[in-house]
Amino acid sequence: MAKQLSFTDLDTALTKVNDKGSIITINTFSKIDEWIGTGNYLLNAQLSGSLFGGYPNSRSICVAGESGTGKTFLTLNACREAQKMGYNIIYMDSEAAVDEDIIRNFGVDPEKFRYQPVSTPQEVRHFVANLCDTLKKAKDKGTELPKIMLVLDSLGNLATNKERTDAMSGSEKKDMTKQQELRSLFRVITTDLAEMKIPFIFTNHTYASIGSFIPGQTISGGGGAIYNASVILQLSKAGLKEGGDEAAAAGVQKTGIIVTSKAAKNRFARPIPVKFHISFYKGMNPYVGLESFINWENCGIQKGKLMDQKGFDKHVAGKPAEAIIGPTRFEHTDENGNTRVLYLEPKETARTIVVRHLGAELKPSELFTSKVITEEVLRELDEKVIKKMFMLPNIADLSELEELEMDDIIDDNSDED
């Protein structure tokens, strides 16, 4: 009987040919090691399926939208959050829109931020290819590499060499080379960035679809960005009107924008739209958007009134047991170790919120603070609600897939009746 070549032996032989490949359980080439926060917890969930996720390292992320939808704002927030995790930033700017004062305002350390003006896809391709080559050579020598995050703001504003030449000559011919050059850019850099564990966040422009059966916004630049990005977020905006002394003093009606983020493509989470606020005066509150998921069952926070035992006894005095359906009993232990019994009376029209872990009644304006939405509250929300809603289903075997398909067939047939 002939000796059988095992898959393990084959894998060993193939590794001698190309050591980048191996059985996937030991291969870390494209493995995501960590997630970089966006500055908003619900946006983290949209990207990764968890409030504690965000932008994946070793992958490309496109943030697209019309002018004024917060694209640069989100990239600079990402720079700040990445620096907290030890990353150094290389920021390629094709719009001449970022300077030291701006990044300082976002809490970004300028000493760990390289500003790189770029104009053409060829320039970006050459720069990134040399960046990766420099890192590879250092790695091969046994040198420990710095953590790098790469940003391009924006892809849509890059001009080709032909476009620049035509401008010099006065030619009005349409440039047909840009999509090809952008495809070439992504073909050259995508796997090298993954190998070096460099997250790549790039912004892009969108424009109204013309002559399409499906109305909406189209991402500029062709298929290079669409096919190579692991996530594509499409942003739109509405005006945000809030009170405030600063806004009132300045006579400002519009104090920020409400951003709707839709995942046009996502390899990590379900494509669920989310909304968050960007204030011209306060920036982006990380907790805004979570209010839709906050209730007593999910995390112990609810609109209503708080009663102590004396108040509860007065509330139920003289009432039959079947009529007492509102108040929820809970215990709260303070920082001195003293425990007392409290009651929540839920009431949607209440002007206060009851917070279980504080054992207190607060103003609704205090909801979006770390005092109320603590890490423990976030983890409770994440496990009970967010992961179940946003994470992709785990299809363990074909039988589960067949069941899902059969359910779709049954639903389709029922619609015909």
Secondary structure, DSSP 8 states (H G I E B T S, - for coil): ------HHHHHHHHHHH-TT---TTT--SS----EE--S-HHHHHHHHSSTT--EETTSEEEEEESTTSSHHHHHHHHHHHHHHTTEEEEEEESSS---HHHHHHTT--GGGEEEEE--SHHHHHHHHHHHHHHHHHHHHTT----EEEEEEE-STT---HHHHHHHHHT-------HHHHHHHHHHHHHHHHHHTT--EEEEEEEEE-SS-SS-SEEETTTHHHHHH-SEEEEEEEEEE----HHHHHHT-S--EEEEEEEEEEESSB----EEEEEETTTB--TTTTGGGT--HHHHSEEEEEEEEHHHHHHHHTT--GGG--S-EEEEEE-TTS-EEEEEEEE-TT-S-EEETTTTEEE-GGGSSSTTTS-HHHHHHHIIIIIHHHHB-----SHHHHHHHHHHHHHHHHHHH-
